[in-house]
Amino acid sequence: MIDVFLYLKKGWQKRRRLMMKIIAVINKSKIDNKDQAPLKIRITSKGLRKEVYLAGVKVEPKNWDSKKQKIKNNEMLTVRLRNEMAKYQKVIDQNLALEKTLTPAELIAIVNKPKDYPNSFKIKLIDFIEDHFSKNATYAYGTKKSYKSLKNHINSYDADITLDNLTVNWVNNFKDHLLKNKKINLNTLSALQRKIRRIAHYAHEKSIIPNYPLQSLKINSVKAYREFLPIDQLKTLENFTPPLNLANTYKAFMFACYTGLRFSDLATITQNQIIKKNDSGSKDYSLYFTMRKTKKQIEVALSEKALNYISILSKDDELIFSFLSKDDLTKNTDHISMKIESANALANKRLKEILKLAGLDPKYSFHCARHTFACIALQLGVDLMSLRDLIGHTDLKVTQEYLKVIDSQKRAAVNKFNLI
């Protein structure tokens, strides 16, 4: 009995010596100006430690659950993290079964060894984007689509560019081409450049290229102008009666002006998500839902203005606005996203008709309803913290951008005195 115990104990000690520990951590020392910290995988074994950053992933410290190893309210990133950690654990288990000892550095080299690329330096950039980004099942539909768009732009400019020839000079020439020949706006251009940088980072971290080639790349930040309807124009729309074929779009737009909802949420909210807060006769209703973009669960208190544009019929799962069908909501995420995208394009066309009929400038898109809600809220004295919660932002700095819009309006008003 004692011999068996000693044998088991020795076996356990031997197994323990072979064990490696793998956890995910955030690097709080590298928090950026958006209060986000990079996420990395830490591997330790016998006093040795090595870390690998999860390419392109940053997390607000308050949203990181170190105990459960997950990102709060972001299932997609959590799945991506766990899939990445599983790759390391698989190699650990294989070597444990063979009683082989690996250092953290050796483990990382094995996991990140280029596969299926015998001559990795000569991989075409468009093929690399296709394999790792535009068809990546862990990415949201919109992200995959944006990488596909980038791939198409590169294909029309320089289809044969390979990873080994990816340089800052090439990216700058590509940028000039897009500006001159594609007339791409500066916001989209900056986003495309950031994606190329992300691709280069990924290729380097996976040891597909030996060095990161875009260290000196400078991407100009562009401040987006948030167009919104002034109060007088909102009043004009309130007094407008749309034709029957435009009624659904009109009501949804007005509802968004008084709630700040994105179109993707307007298209998918249902009757049973509207809850009456008390049993009195007052119209005290709130809308409870999970935002499609951020996966954040929020409560939106519905003002009487907002309630004027919806019908509270029952507690069932009927859609409040008829942009999609109930059947669409049962399909996969990509299907829903494509349906929303198509419905949004049609809604924007119909909104232009509505604005023209109401005697207003048809330049506005559906998303300006969200900006309208935020800007008017600030004008009416709502504080930034409350507005952040009302509109569902995770970062206060994003909410603060609306202050700049209001300040610019004030400056424009003051400058009119120069005409006297």
N, C-alpha and C positions, 0 to 999 in steps of 0.2 A: 504493500500500500504506500509506504514511504517512498520506495523507488519510483513508483508510478507518479507520485506527487512531484518528486524532484525532476522527473523526466518532463512532466507537463510544465513545471515551473521554468525549466531551462528553455523549453520550446517557446513558451510565452515571452521570456526575456529576449530570445533570439528574434522572435517576430517583432518585438517592440523596437529592437535596434534597427530593424529594416523599415519601420514606419516613418512616413513623412506626413507632415501636417500642411493642409492647404486651406486657406481662408481668404475671404475678400475684405478689403479695408478701403477707406477713403483717405486721401492725402490732404489733410486739413491745412498743411503748410503751403499748399498751392491753390488756395481758394481764389477764384478769379473775380472780376468786377461784377459778376452776376451772382455772387455768393455761392458758387458751385465748386466742388472739389472733384478732382479726377478719381476714378475708381480703379483699383488694381488688385491683382491676385498675388497673395504672399505665400511662398513655399518655404518651409523650414524643415531641416533634418540635421540631427547631431550637431547643433550649434551653428550650422550654416543657414543663411537666409538669402533668398532671391525673390525679386518682385517683377511682375509684368503688368503694365497698364492695359486696361481694357480700352482699345482704341476708340477715341471719339466719345467716350462716355463720361459725363460729369453729373454729380448728384449734389443737391443741397444737403448739408449735414443733417438737418432736421428730418429729411426724408429717407435717411439711411438707417436701417434696422440691423445693427451688427450681430445681434443675438440670433435673429432668424435668417440672416444673410440675404436680405431682400431690399428692394427699393420700394418704399411705400407709394401706393397709388400709381405704380408703373409696372404692370405685369409683363409687358413686352421686354423691357430692359432686364427685369429679374430673370426671365426665361433665357435671355441671351447670356447673362452672367452665369447661370447654372449650367448651360450647355458648354460654355467655355471651361468652367471648373471641372465638368465631367470628363473633358478630354485629358486633363492632367491626372484625374483620379483613375482613369482607365489604364494609363501607363503605369501608375503606381501599383495598382492591383496586379497587373501582368508581371511586373518585376518581383512583387512580393511572393507570388506563387512560385517563382523560380529561385527565390531567396537571393535575389540580386540587389545590391545596394547602389543607389544613384544619388548623386549630389543634386541640389536644387537646380544648378546651372545645367547639368546633364539632362535633367527631366525637361526643362524648358527647351533645350536644343532639340530633343526628340519630338516633343509635341509640335514645335514650330518649324520643323524641317519641311522645306517645300515639297509638295507632293504633286505628281503628275506634270511637273515642269522640268524635264531633263536639262533644258537650257533656259533657266529662269530669267536671265537678263534680257532675253529676246521675246518675252511675252508681250503681245500687243496690248496696249492700254485698254482698247475697247473690249477685248476678250476678258481681260482681268476684271473690268467693271461688270460685265455680264455675269461672270462666274461668282463674284463675291458680293455684289451690291444690288444690281437691278433685279436679280432673281433670289435675293436673300429672304428666306421665308420668315425670318424673325423681324424683318422691317415692316413698318406700316405701308399701306398702299401708296400714300402720297410720297413717302421717302423713296420707295422703289421706282415710282414714276419719275421723280426728279433725277435719279441716277440714270434712268433710261434716256431722259432728255439730254443729259450731259453726254452720254455715249453717242447719241445721234449727232450732236454738235461736233464732237471730236471726229466722228466718222466722215462728216462733210468737209472738215478742215484738214485733217492729217490722219487718215485711217491706219497708216502703217507705223505710227509712233509707238515705240516699245518702252517698257519701264526703264531700261538702262539709259534712254535718251530723254527722259523726263527731267527738265531743268527749269529754273526760274525764268530764263530767257524764253523757253518754249511757252510757258504759261502766259507770260506777258504778251507774246505775239498772238497767242490764241485769244487773249482778252481783246486785243486791238481788232482782230478779225471779227469777233462777235459785235463789237461796237460799230464797226464800219459797215459790215455786210448784213448783219442780222438785226441791227437796230434794237438790241436788247437793252432794257433799262438797267440802271446802275444797281438797284437792289438785287435783281436776278443775277447780274454779273458777279456781284460779290458772293452770292450764294453758290454759284458754280465754281468759283475759285476756291472757296472753303471745302467744297466736295473733293476737288482735285488734291488739295492738301491732306484731307482725310484719307484718301486712297493711298497717297504716298506714305503716310504714317503707318497705315495698315500693312503695306507691302514690306516696310522696314521692320516692323515689330514681328512679322511672321518670317523674318530672315529670308525673304524672297529677293530683296535687294540689300546690299551690304551697308549702304549709307542712306540717310534721309536727305533727299536732294533739294528740298524746298525750304531750307532753314532761313534763307534771307528773303523769302517771298513776302511782299507787303500787300495787304488787301485793304483797300480804303473802306472805312465804315461809312455807311450811308444812312442818314436819318430819314426814316419814312415819315411822310406827311400824312397825318390822319384827318381825312376829310369828314366833316360831320354837318348835319343839318342844323342851322341856327334855330332858335326857338320860334321865330316868326314863320319860318318855312315849315316847321313841324306843325304849327297851328293851321297853316294853310292845308296841309295834308289831312289833318284831323277833320276839317270841314268839307273834305272832298268825298264824293260818293263814286266809287269805281264801277265800271260796267261789270256784269256778272262774271264774265270770263277772266277778269283780273282780280276778283274779290279775294280769293285764297292768298294770292301773292301780297295784295295790299294789307290784309289783316296780319299776315305773318311779319311783314316789314314793320308795321306799326307796333306790334307786340314786341318785336326785337328792340325798337327804339325805347320802349319803357321797361325792358328787362336786361338788355345787353347780351342776349343770347346769340351765339354764332349760328349760321345757317345749318351746319351739320347737326346741331342740337335741336333746332326748330323742326327739322325734317323727321326727327325720330322720337320726340317726346309724345307720350300717350296720356289719355285721360286719367288713368289710375296713378299717375305721378303727381297729380294735383290733390293736395290734402287740405281740408278745412281745419283751421287751427283751433276753433272753438265752436260750440253749438248755438251761439247767439245769432241774432239776425244779421250781424255785421258781415261784410265781405272780407273775411280774414282768411285768405288762402295763400298757400305756398306751393312752389313747384320743387320737387325733389328729383334729381337725376344725376347721372355720372357724365361729365363732359367727355365727349368723344376724343378731343384733342389731347387733353392732359390726364384723362382717367380719374380726375378729381371729383369726388362726390360733393355736391353743393346743394344748398337750399336757396331758392330765389323767392323772396316775399313778393307777392303780386299786388301791385297798386290797383286802384279802381280804374285808372287809365288803361293798364294792361288787360284787366278783366273785360273791358269793353270790346276787345277784339277776339275773344274766344268764347266758346259755348261749353259750359261745364255740364255735360249730359249725364254722365254715369261714372262708375268706378272701373269700367272695363279697359281693355287694352287698345281701344280705337286711337288712331293717330289724331292729334289735335289739328295739324295742318296736312292737307292731302298732297304732299309732294312725292311720297312713296306709297307703296302698298304694304299691308300687314305682312304679306308673304315675303317681301324684301327683307324684313327684319329677322327672318329665320335663316337667311343665307349666311355664307361666310363673310368675314370682315371685308375682304377685297371687293366682293359683290356689292355690299352696302356702300362702300366708299365710292365705287364707280357710279352707282345710282345717285348718290348725293351730289357728286360732281356734275353729272348730267342735269339733275334737277336745279342745281345752283345756277348753271349757265342759262337755263330757260327762265328761271326766276329773275335774273339780272336783265334779260331782254324785256320781260314783262314790266319790271320796275321802271325801265326807261319810258315805256308807254304811259305808265301811271303818272310819272313826273311831268311828262309833256302835257298830258290831259289836264293836270292840276296847275299848269302854267309855271312849272319850276324847271330849273336846269337839269337835263337828263344825264349829267356827268356822273352821278352817284351810283355806286354799286351796292349790293345788298349788305355787304360787311360794314358800310358806313353807319348802319343802324346801331351797331355795337359802339362805334366811336361816338355817335350822337348821344347815346345813353351816358357814357362816361364823361363826356365834356359838359353836358347839361347838368349832370349830377354835381360836378365840381363848381359850376357857375351858381348852383343853388345852395352851395355851402357844405356839401357832403365831404367829410374828411378823407384823406388818402387811404387810411387803414380800412375804413368802412367800405370805400369803393373797391379796394382790392378784393375784399370778401364778396361784395355784391357781384363783381364781374368774373370772379373765379380765377384771378391771377395767382400764380405760385410765387412770383417775384415782385416785390414792391417797386423795384426799379422800372419794371415794364409799366406799372400803373403811373409812375411819376412822369412818363413821357407825355401823358395827357395834360399835365400842368404846363408843359412847354407850348402845347397847342393853344391853351387858354391865354398864356402870356403873350404869344404872338398876336392873338386877336386883340388884346388890350393895347399892344404897341401900335398896331395898325389903326386902331381907333384914335389914339393920341396923335398920331402923325397927321390925321385929317385936319387938326388945328393949324398945320403949316399952310393949308390952303387959304386961310383967312387973310 
